[in-house]
Amino acid sequence: MNSDNDLLLLANNSKETIKIDSKSASKSELINDLKMDFESGELLIQDVNHNSLSLIVEYLKHYRDANPRNIESPISDDKELKDLTDEWDISFLSKIEEASLVELISAAEFMRVDPLHKLISAHIACKIRNMTAEQIVKFFQIEEDMTQEEMDKLEEEDNELLMKELAEEEEKEKKKWESEQK
């Protein structure tokens, strides 16, 4: 059985390694499961790149002897991230590039570090809640896979559906008015 201070060596698919003490590592359910089979060498954390693994290890080490603040969801519109967590979490998130957030949230989910997953989710939710669809597409760096012709056709179909709904609503209002006149 590992003591709290025993060091574990975490490796990703690229064989880049990071050291973490056993107690900090225990905050990840995946690492806990892997430790059961651990005899010596490295724990392979597949599908997590070195940057995300480094950030997760930093988070786990910070919360080695404490639990992070629980973030309730859904987040009400009047709440900001600073209202939901502490300064260390805010500082931690501020050094992560937006392009890396989706990768990091996936890694946190894969490694089953629920408090970090909730923290990043809340961070993203607070950032995008007042964005337009176009801003969200840009934020997540989503590449449009529809041609302009397909987009125009979709918009035309949406407009036709909207016009049909408006005409039906107008017809209902007209019938209602006529029945009230009788």
PyRosetta script that sets phi, psi and omega in degrees:
from pyrosetta import init, pose_from_sequence

init()
pose = pose_from_sequence("MNSDNDLLLLANNSKETIKIDSKSASKSELINDLKMDFESGELLIQDVNHNSLSLIVEYLKHYRDANPRNIESPISDDKELKDLTDEWDISFLSKIEEASLVELISAAEFMRVDPLHKLISAHIACKIRNMTAEQIVKFFQIEEDMTQEEMDKLEEEDNELLMKELAEEEEKEKKKWESEQK")
pose.set_psi(1, 134.6)
pose.set_omega(1, -179.6)
pose.set_phi(2, -76.6)
pose.set_psi(2, 141.0)
pose.set_omega(2, 171.9)
pose.set_phi(3, -83.6)
pose.set_psi(3, 166.9)
pose.set_omega(3, -177.6)
pose.set_phi(4, -58.7)
pose.set_psi(4, -29.7)
pose.set_omega(4, -175.5)
pose.set_phi(5, -95.8)
pose.set_psi(5, -5.1)
pose.set_omega(5, 176.8)
pose.set_phi(6, -59.3)
pose.set_psi(6, 140.9)
pose.set_omega(6, -179.8)
pose.set_phi(7, -93.5)
pose.set_psi(7, 139.2)
pose.set_omega(7, 173.9)
pose.set_phi(8, -111.5)
pose.set_psi(8, 149.7)
pose.set_omega(8, 177.7)
pose.set_phi(9, -111.4)
pose.set_psi(9, 115.8)
pose.set_omega(9, 178.8)
pose.set_phi(10, -97.6)
pose.set_psi(10, 133.8)
pose.set_omega(10, 179.2)
pose.set_phi(11, -128.1)
pose.set_psi(11, 144.2)
pose.set_omega(11, 174.8)
pose.set_phi(12, -99.5)
pose.set_psi(12, -175.7)
pose.set_omega(12, -179.0)
pose.set_phi(13, -59.8)
pose.set_psi(13, -27.5)
pose.set_omega(13, -180.0)
pose.set_phi(14, -83.0)
pose.set_psi(14, 2.7)
pose.set_omega(14, 179.4)
pose.set_phi(15, 67.9)
pose.set_psi(15, 17.3)
pose.set_omega(15, 172.0)
pose.set_phi(16, -77.9)
pose.set_psi(16, 136.8)
pose.set_omega(16, -174.0)
pose.set_phi(17, -118.0)
pose.set_psi(17, 154.9)
pose.set_omega(17, 177.4)
pose.set_phi(18, -140.4)
pose.set_psi(18, 137.9)
pose.set_omega(18, 177.5)
pose.set_phi(19, -92.9)
pose.set_psi(19, 143.8)
pose.set_omega(19, 176.5)
pose.set_phi(20, -149.5)
pose.set_psi(20, 143.6)
pose.set_omega(20, 177.9)
pose.set_phi(21, -75.6)
pose.set_psi(21, 155.4)
pose.set_omega(21, -174.1)
pose.set_phi(22, -61.0)
pose.set_psi(22, -39.5)
pose.set_omega(22, -178.6)
pose.set_phi(23, -66.1)
pose.set_psi(23, -44.4)
pose.set_omega(23, 177.1)
pose.set_phi(24, -62.7)
pose.set_psi(24, -43.5)
pose.set_omega(24, -178.4)
pose.set_phi(25, -62.4)
pose.set_psi(25, -27.9)
pose.set_omega(25, -177.1)
pose.set_phi(26, -66.1)
pose.set_psi(26, -12.3)
pose.set_omega(26, 177.5)
pose.set_phi(27, -74.3)
pose.set_psi(27, -9.9)
pose.set_omega(27, 175.8)
pose.set_phi(28, -103.4)
pose.set_psi(28, 120.6)
pose.set_omega(28, 179.5)
pose.set_phi(29, -62.8)
pose.set_psi(29, -34.8)
pose.set_omega(29, 178.5)
pose.set_phi(30, -63.4)
pose.set_psi(30, -46.6)
pose.set_omega(30, -179.9)
pose.set_phi(31, -63.5)
pose.set_psi(31, -39.8)
pose.set_omega(31, 176.6)
pose.set_phi(32, -57.3)
pose.set_psi(32, -44.0)
pose.set_omega(32, 178.6)
pose.set_phi(33, -64.6)
pose.set_psi(33, -42.8)
pose.set_omega(33, -178.8)
pose.set_phi(34, -68.8)
pose.set_psi(34, -33.0)
pose.set_omega(34, -178.5)
pose.set_phi(35, -62.0)
pose.set_psi(35, -28.3)
pose.set_omega(35, -179.4)
pose.set_phi(36, -61.3)
pose.set_psi(36, -32.4)
pose.set_omega(36, 179.9)
pose.set_phi(37, -96.8)
pose.set_psi(37, 1.8)
pose.set_omega(37, -173.8)
pose.set_phi(38, -79.3)
pose.set_psi(38, 125.0)
pose.set_omega(38, 174.6)
pose.set_phi(39, -115.9)
pose.set_psi(39, -51.1)
pose.set_omega(39, 176.3)
pose.set_phi(40, -161.5)
pose.set_psi(40, 168.0)
pose.set_omega(40, 179.7)
pose.set_phi(41, 90.8)
pose.set_psi(41, -139.1)
pose.set_omega(41, -171.6)
pose.set_phi(42, -116.6)
pose.set_psi(42, 149.4)
pose.set_omega(42, 169.3)
pose.set_phi(43, -93.2)
pose.set_psi(43, 120.4)
pose.set_omega(43, -178.5)
pose.set_phi(44, -85.2)
pose.set_psi(44, 119.0)
pose.set_omega(44, 177.0)
pose.set_phi(45, -106.2)
pose.set_psi(45, 89.6)
pose.set_omega(45, -176.4)
pose.set_phi(46, -70.8)
pose.set_psi(46, 155.2)
pose.set_omega(46, 173.7)
pose.set_phi(47, 65.0)
pose.set_psi(47, 18.2)
pose.set_omega(47, 175.6)
pose.set_phi(48, -126.0)
pose.set_psi(48, 121.1)
pose.set_omega(48, -178.8)
pose.set_phi(49, -73.5)
pose.set_psi(49, 167.0)
pose.set_omega(49, -174.3)
pose.set_phi(50, -62.3)
pose.set_psi(50, -42.0)
pose.set_omega(50, 180.0)
pose.set_phi(51, -60.9)
pose.set_psi(51, -48.5)
pose.set_omega(51, 179.7)
pose.set_phi(52, -64.8)
pose.set_psi(52, -40.9)
pose.set_omega(52, 178.9)
pose.set_phi(53, -62.5)
pose.set_psi(53, -41.4)
pose.set_omega(53, 178.0)
pose.set_phi(54, -61.3)
pose.set_psi(54, -43.9)
pose.set_omega(54, 179.5)
pose.set_phi(55, -66.1)
pose.set_psi(55, -40.1)
pose.set_omega(55, 179.0)
pose.set_phi(56, -65.5)
pose.set_psi(56, -42.4)
pose.set_omega(56, 177.8)
pose.set_phi(57, -61.8)
pose.set_psi(57, -41.8)
pose.set_omega(57, 177.3)
pose.set_phi(58, -59.1)
pose.set_psi(58, -45.3)
pose.set_omega(58, 178.8)
pose.set_phi(59, -61.5)
pose.set_psi(59, -47.6)
pose.set_omega(59, -179.3)
pose.set_phi(60, -61.8)
pose.set_psi(60, -41.1)
pose.set_omega(60, 179.1)
pose.set_phi(61, -65.3)
pose.set_psi(61, -39.7)
pose.set_omega(61, 179.5)
pose.set_phi(62, -61.2)
pose.set_psi(62, -40.3)
pose.set_omega(62, -177.4)
pose.set_phi(63, -97.5)
pose.set_psi(63, 26.0)
pose.set_omega(63, -179.9)
pose.set_phi(64, -54.9)
pose.set_psi(64, -47.2)
pose.set_omega(64, -173.9)
pose.set_phi(65, -110.9)
pose.set_psi(65, 11.6)
pose.set_omega(65, -179.1)
pose.set_phi(66, -147.3)
pose.set_psi(66, 165.3)
pose.set_omega(66, 175.1)
pose.set_phi(67, -106.0)
pose.set_psi(67, 140.4)
pose.set_omega(67, 176.8)
pose.set_phi(68, -68.1)
pose.set_psi(68, 160.5)
pose.set_omega(68, 177.1)
pose.set_phi(69, -63.1)
pose.set_psi(69, 137.1)
pose.set_omega(69, 178.9)
pose.set_phi(70, -75.7)
pose.set_psi(70, 130.6)
pose.set_omega(70, 179.9)
pose.set_phi(71, -102.5)
pose.set_psi(71, 114.7)
pose.set_omega(71, 179.8)
pose.set_phi(72, -76.5)
pose.set_psi(72, 149.2)
pose.set_omega(72, 174.0)
pose.set_phi(73, -134.7)
pose.set_psi(73, 151.4)
pose.set_omega(73, 0.5)
pose.set_phi(74, -73.3)
pose.set_psi(74, 160.5)
pose.set_omega(74, -179.2)
pose.set_phi(75, -88.4)
pose.set_psi(75, 126.0)
pose.set_omega(75, 179.7)
pose.set_phi(76, -69.8)
pose.set_psi(76, 152.2)
pose.set_omega(76, -175.6)
pose.set_phi(77, -60.9)
pose.set_psi(77, -24.4)
pose.set_omega(77, -177.8)
pose.set_phi(78, -87.5)
pose.set_psi(78, -0.5)
pose.set_omega(78, -178.7)
pose.set_phi(79, -97.6)
pose.set_psi(79, 138.1)
pose.set_omega(79, 173.0)
pose.set_phi(80, -106.4)
pose.set_psi(80, 163.9)
pose.set_omega(80, -178.6)
pose.set_phi(81, -58.8)
pose.set_psi(81, -37.3)
pose.set_omega(81, -179.6)
pose.set_phi(82, -62.7)
pose.set_psi(82, -22.1)
pose.set_omega(82, 177.2)
pose.set_phi(83, -80.7)
pose.set_psi(83, -16.6)
pose.set_omega(83, -172.2)
pose.set_phi(84, -102.8)
pose.set_psi(84, -17.4)
pose.set_omega(84, -173.4)
pose.set_phi(85, -145.1)
pose.set_psi(85, -169.4)
pose.set_omega(85, -176.8)
pose.set_phi(86, -107.3)
pose.set_psi(86, 175.9)
pose.set_omega(86, -176.4)
pose.set_phi(87, -62.4)
pose.set_psi(87, -37.2)
pose.set_omega(87, -179.2)
pose.set_phi(88, -62.4)
pose.set_psi(88, -43.8)
pose.set_omega(88, 178.5)
pose.set_phi(89, -61.5)
pose.set_psi(89, -42.3)
pose.set_omega(89, 179.1)
pose.set_phi(90, -61.9)
pose.set_psi(90, -45.4)
pose.set_omega(90, 178.5)
pose.set_phi(91, -63.8)
pose.set_psi(91, -42.2)
pose.set_omega(91, 178.2)
pose.set_phi(92, -58.6)
pose.set_psi(92, -48.2)
pose.set_omega(92, -179.2)
pose.set_phi(93, -67.2)
pose.set_psi(93, -32.2)
pose.set_omega(93, -175.9)
pose.set_phi(94, -66.6)
pose.set_psi(94, -22.7)
pose.set_omega(94, -179.5)
pose.set_phi(95, -91.5)
pose.set_psi(95, 1.3)
pose.set_omega(95, 179.4)
pose.set_phi(96, -95.4)
pose.set_psi(96, 126.1)
pose.set_omega(96, 178.1)
pose.set_phi(97, -66.5)
pose.set_psi(97, 142.6)
pose.set_omega(97, -179.1)
pose.set_phi(98, -55.0)
pose.set_psi(98, -37.0)
pose.set_omega(98, -179.3)
pose.set_phi(99, -64.2)
pose.set_psi(99, -21.1)
pose.set_omega(99, -178.4)
pose.set_phi(100, -93.4)
pose.set_psi(100, -9.7)
pose.set_omega(100, -175.3)
pose.set_phi(101, -61.1)
pose.set_psi(101, -44.8)
pose.set_omega(101, -178.2)
pose.set_phi(102, -65.7)
pose.set_psi(102, -40.5)
pose.set_omega(102, 176.8)
pose.set_phi(103, -61.8)
pose.set_psi(103, -43.4)
pose.set_omega(103, -178.6)
pose.set_phi(104, -68.7)
pose.set_psi(104, -40.8)
pose.set_omega(104, 179.5)
pose.set_phi(105, -65.6)
pose.set_psi(105, -36.2)
pose.set_omega(105, 176.3)
pose.set_phi(106, -65.1)
pose.set_psi(106, -41.6)
pose.set_omega(106, 178.9)
pose.set_phi(107, -65.6)
pose.set_psi(107, -41.2)
pose.set_omega(107, 178.8)
pose.set_phi(108, -63.7)
pose.set_psi(108, -39.0)
pose.set_omega(108, 177.5)
pose.set_phi(109, -67.3)
pose.set_psi(109, -43.9)
pose.set_omega(109, 179.9)
pose.set_phi(110, -61.0)
pose.set_psi(110, -42.1)
pose.set_omega(110, -178.6)
pose.set_phi(111, -84.0)
pose.set_psi(111, -1.5)
pose.set_omega(111, 177.7)
pose.set_phi(112, 55.8)
pose.set_psi(112, 55.3)
pose.set_omega(112, 172.7)
pose.set_phi(113, -108.6)
pose.set_psi(113, 81.0)
pose.set_omega(113, -171.5)
pose.set_phi(114, -57.5)
pose.set_psi(114, -44.4)
pose.set_omega(114, -179.5)
pose.set_phi(115, -61.6)
pose.set_psi(115, -36.7)
pose.set_omega(115, 177.8)
pose.set_phi(116, -69.7)
pose.set_psi(116, -40.5)
pose.set_omega(116, 177.4)
pose.set_phi(117, -59.2)
pose.set_psi(117, -44.9)
pose.set_omega(117, 178.7)
pose.set_phi(118, -65.0)
pose.set_psi(118, -39.7)
pose.set_omega(118, -179.7)
pose.set_phi(119, -62.1)
pose.set_psi(119, -47.9)
pose.set_omega(119, -179.1)
pose.set_phi(120, -66.4)
pose.set_psi(120, -40.3)
pose.set_omega(120, 177.6)
pose.set_phi(121, -59.1)
pose.set_psi(121, -45.3)
pose.set_omega(121, 179.0)
pose.set_phi(122, -63.8)
pose.set_psi(122, -40.6)
pose.set_omega(122, 178.6)
pose.set_phi(123, -59.7)
pose.set_psi(123, -47.9)
pose.set_omega(123, 180.0)
pose.set_phi(124, -65.4)
pose.set_psi(124, -43.9)
pose.set_omega(124, -179.5)
pose.set_phi(125, -59.6)
pose.set_psi(125, -43.8)
pose.set_omega(125, 179.1)
pose.set_phi(126, -65.5)
pose.set_psi(126, -34.7)
pose.set_omega(126, -179.4)
pose.set_phi(127, -71.3)
pose.set_psi(127, -39.3)
pose.set_omega(127, -171.3)
pose.set_phi(128, -98.5)
pose.set_psi(128, -6.9)
pose.set_omega(128, -171.8)
pose.set_phi(129, -60.5)
pose.set_psi(129, -27.1)
pose.set_omega(129, 179.5)
pose.set_phi(130, -109.4)
pose.set_psi(130, 15.1)
pose.set_omega(130, -179.4)
pose.set_phi(131, -87.1)
pose.set_psi(131, 153.4)
pose.set_omega(131, 171.9)
pose.set_phi(132, -78.9)
pose.set_psi(132, 168.3)
pose.set_omega(132, 178.2)
pose.set_phi(133, -58.2)
pose.set_psi(133, -40.3)
pose.set_omega(133, -179.7)
pose.set_phi(134, -64.6)
pose.set_psi(134, -39.7)
pose.set_omega(134, 178.8)
pose.set_phi(135, -67.1)
pose.set_psi(135, -36.9)
pose.set_omega(135, 178.1)
pose.set_phi(136, -66.9)
pose.set_psi(136, -42.3)
pose.set_omega(136, 177.1)
pose.set_phi(137, -58.9)
pose.set_psi(137, -43.2)
pose.set_omega(137, 179.1)
pose.set_phi(138, -67.5)
pose.set_psi(138, -42.5)
pose.set_omega(138, -179.3)
pose.set_phi(139, -57.8)
pose.set_psi(139, -45.2)
pose.set_omega(139, -178.8)
pose.set_phi(140, -88.2)
pose.set_psi(140, 2.9)
pose.set_omega(140, 178.9)
pose.set_phi(141, 53.8)
pose.set_psi(141, 47.1)
pose.set_omega(141, 179.3)
pose.set_phi(142, -84.0)
pose.set_psi(142, 127.9)
pose.set_omega(142, 179.0)
pose.set_phi(143, -91.1)
pose.set_psi(143, 132.1)
pose.set_omega(143, 179.5)
pose.set_phi(144, -72.0)
pose.set_psi(144, 127.1)
pose.set_omega(144, -179.5)
pose.set_phi(145, -108.2)
pose.set_psi(145, 6.9)
pose.set_omega(145, 176.7)
pose.set_phi(146, -98.5)
pose.set_psi(146, 144.1)
pose.set_omega(146, 175.1)
pose.set_phi(147, -75.6)
pose.set_psi(147, 164.2)
pose.set_omega(147, 178.3)
pose.set_phi(148, -61.5)
pose.set_psi(148, -37.1)
pose.set_omega(148, 178.9)
pose.set_phi(149, -62.3)
pose.set_psi(149, -42.8)
pose.set_omega(149, 178.5)
pose.set_phi(150, -65.7)
pose.set_psi(150, -39.9)
pose.set_omega(150, 178.7)
pose.set_phi(151, -65.4)
pose.set_psi(151, -42.3)
pose.set_omega(151, 178.5)
pose.set_phi(152, -62.1)
pose.set_psi(152, -41.9)
pose.set_omega(152, 179.7)
pose.set_phi(153, -64.5)
pose.set_psi(153, -42.8)
pose.set_omega(153, 178.6)
pose.set_phi(154, -62.8)
pose.set_psi(154, -42.2)
pose.set_omega(154, 178.5)
pose.set_phi(155, -64.8)
pose.set_psi(155, -39.8)
pose.set_omega(155, 178.3)
pose.set_phi(156, -63.3)
pose.set_psi(156, -43.2)
pose.set_omega(156, 178.5)
pose.set_phi(157, -63.8)
pose.set_psi(157, -40.3)
pose.set_omega(157, 177.7)
pose.set_phi(158, -63.0)
pose.set_psi(158, -42.7)
pose.set_omega(158, 179.2)
pose.set_phi(159, -64.6)
pose.set_psi(159, -40.8)
pose.set_omega(159, 178.3)
pose.set_phi(160, -63.0)
pose.set_psi(160, -42.8)
pose.set_omega(160, 178.8)
pose.set_phi(161, -63.8)
pose.set_psi(161, -42.9)
pose.set_omega(161, 178.5)
pose.set_phi(162, -62.3)
pose.set_psi(162, -43.9)
pose.set_omega(162, 179.7)
pose.set_phi(163, -63.7)
pose.set_psi(163, -39.3)
pose.set_omega(163, 178.8)
pose.set_phi(164, -64.1)
pose.set_psi(164, -44.6)
pose.set_omega(164, 178.7)
pose.set_phi(165, -62.7)
pose.set_psi(165, -41.6)
pose.set_omega(165, 178.1)
pose.set_phi(166, -63.9)
pose.set_psi(166, -40.6)
pose.set_omega(166, 179.2)
pose.set_phi(167, -65.0)
pose.set_psi(167, -40.9)
pose.set_omega(167, 178.5)
pose.set_phi(168, -64.3)
pose.set_psi(168, -42.0)
pose.set_omega(168, 179.2)
pose.set_phi(169, -64.7)
pose.set_psi(169, -40.8)
pose.set_omega(169, 178.8)
pose.set_phi(170, -64.1)
pose.set_psi(170, -40.1)
pose.set_omega(170, 178.9)
pose.set_phi(171, -64.3)
pose.set_psi(171, -41.3)
pose.set_omega(171, 177.7)
pose.set_phi(172, -62.1)
pose.set_psi(172, -44.7)
pose.set_omega(172, 179.6)
pose.set_phi(173, -62.7)
pose.set_psi(173, -39.7)
pose.set_omega(173, 179.7)
pose.set_phi(174, -64.1)
pose.set_psi(174, -45.3)
pose.set_omega(174, 179.3)
pose.set_phi(175, -64.3)
pose.set_psi(175, -39.3)
pose.set_omega(175, 179.5)
pose.set_phi(176, -63.7)
pose.set_psi(176, -45.1)
pose.set_omega(176, 179.4)
pose.set_phi(177, -62.7)
pose.set_psi(177, -42.5)
pose.set_omega(177, 179.3)
pose.set_phi(178, -63.0)
pose.set_psi(178, -39.5)
pose.set_omega(178, -179.5)
pose.set_phi(179, -69.5)
pose.set_psi(179, -31.1)
pose.set_omega(179, 178.5)
pose.set_phi(180, -73.8)
pose.set_psi(180, -24.5)
pose.set_omega(180, -179.0)
pose.set_phi(181, -79.0)
pose.set_psi(181, -17.8)
pose.set_omega(181, -177.0)
pose.set_phi(182, -77.6)
pose.dump_pdb("model.pdb")
